[in-house]
Amino acid sequence: MSQTTDPLDKLPPILRKNLEQNLCTCNEVLKIDIINAILDGATTVGEVKKQTYATTGTGCCTQQVERLIECLCSPEKEK
């Protein structure tokens, strides 16, 4: 029996906030757009950059993008 889960459940509560606000302020990239790029297969900052242009300004959002990748690409934990 397969259970459908929301991928956002992998994120800590703090990272689930403000999904419709810019995570990358230089290029006005919404946090949800970065999350969707990761869920669509972008597993590195470089791949997220290619899909969304996030991190191409000053790079001040790079750590946040890395954290989203880390959380969303981590293997499921057995419960």
N, C-alpha and C positions, 0 to 999 in steps of 0.2 A: 504494500500500500504506500503510495507516494504522497507526501504531504507538501502542499504548496505553501511556501513561506515568502514573506516580503523581504527582498534583499536588504532593505533599509533596517531590518531587525538586527543586522550584523553591526550596525553603527551604534556607538555609545549615544545616549540621549542628547548630549551637547552637540553632536554632529548631525543630528536629525532636525535641528532648529534652523530656521531661516533658509529653507530650501529654495525659495523664490527670490532670494537676494543675491547680489553679486558676491561671488567668492573672489574672483579676479576683478579688482576694481579698475585696473588699467585698461582692460579690454571688455569690461562689462559682461563677464561670463557668469551666468547664474550657477549657484552650487548644484542645482538639480541637473544642469547640462553636463557638468563635470562628472557627476555620479552616473548619469546615463552613458557617457562615454566609457567609463570604467566597466559598467555592466555590459556594454557592447563589445568588450574585449581589450580595451586599453589598459595594460597592466604596468606601464611605466609612465613617468612624468613626460617623457618625450612623445609617447603615443597620445597622451591626453592633450599635449600641446598641439600636435598635428590635427587633432579632431576639433579642438575648441578654441585654440589660440591662448588659452590660459597659460600663465607663467612667462609669456613673451615680452611683457613690459619690464617692470623693475624686478620681477621674480619674487615679490614679497608674499605671494600665495603658494609658493612651491612646497613649503612644509605642510600646509593644509591639504594640498593635493596628494602629497606622499602619504599622509595619514588616512585619507579616504581610500587610496589604493590598498594600503596595508589592511584596513578593516574589511573592505569589500572583497578582496582577493584571498583572504585567509581561508584555509579549509574549514569546513563545518566541524564543530565540536560535537562529539557524541554526548547525548544526554542520558 
